[in-house]
Amino acid sequence: SGTGCARMPSDSAMALNLNKLKLDSVDVAGKRVFIRVDFNVPQDKADPTIITNTARIEGALPSIKYCLEKGAKSVVLASHLGRPDG
């Protein structure tokens, strides 16, 4: 209203934004699916190209396979490795 300040969303709108959908409630057929995954896996200190525990990667496989089996056009995975400096 002329002040340049953004209005805060109502409590009900904020609650709505926090709701998460379960993967099986989304129609992924023919769509590109973007999944944020936690692949911040432990690596061997002497040889960082060696992953010492693959549990996080293995844990993401059912979701990735589900999307592909349900006809997703593609599945894009986003992750990071390590902590940012600072």
VENURHU-V666973 format. One record per pair of residues at least 12 apart in sequence whose C-alpha atoms are under 8 Angstrom apart, sorted by the first residue. I is the first residue (numbers start at 1). GAP is how many residues later the second one is. D is the distance in whole Angstrom. If there is no record, write none. Layout:
BEGIN
i=I gap=GAP d=D
i=I gap=GAP d=D
END
This chain:
BEGIN
i=23 gap=40 d=8
i=28 gap=39 d=6
i=28 gap=42 d=7
i=28 gap=43 d=7
i=28 gap=44 d=5
i=29 gap=38 d=8
i=29 gap=41 d=6
i=29 gap=42 d=4
i=29 gap=43 d=5
i=29 gap=44 d=7
i=30 gap=41 d=6
i=30 gap=42 d=5
i=30 gap=43 d=5
i=31 gap=40 d=8
i=31 gap=41 d=5
i=31 gap=42 d=5
i=31 gap=43 d=7
i=32 gap=40 d=6
i=32 gap=41 d=5
i=32 gap=42 d=5
i=32 gap=43 d=6
i=32 gap=44 d=7
i=33 gap=34 d=8
i=33 gap=39 d=7
i=33 gap=40 d=8
i=33 gap=41 d=6
i=33 gap=42 d=5
i=33 gap=43 d=6
i=34 gap=41 d=6
i=34 gap=42 d=5
i=34 gap=43 d=6
i=34 gap=44 d=7
i=35 gap=40 d=7
i=35 gap=41 d=6
i=35 gap=42 d=5
i=35 gap=43 d=6
i=36 gap=41 d=6
i=36 gap=42 d=5
i=36 gap=43 d=6
i=37 gap=23 d=7
i=37 gap=40 d=6
i=37 gap=41 d=6
i=37 gap=42 d=5
i=38 gap=18 d=7
i=38 gap=19 d=8
i=38 gap=41 d=6
i=38 gap=42 d=7
i=39 gap=17 d=6
i=39 gap=18 d=6
i=39 gap=40 d=6
i=39 gap=41 d=7
i=39 gap=42 d=7
i=40 gap=16 d=8
i=40 gap=39 d=7
i=40 gap=40 d=6
i=40 gap=41 d=5
i=40 gap=42 d=6
i=41 gap=12 d=7
i=41 gap=13 d=7
i=41 gap=15 d=7
i=41 gap=40 d=7
END
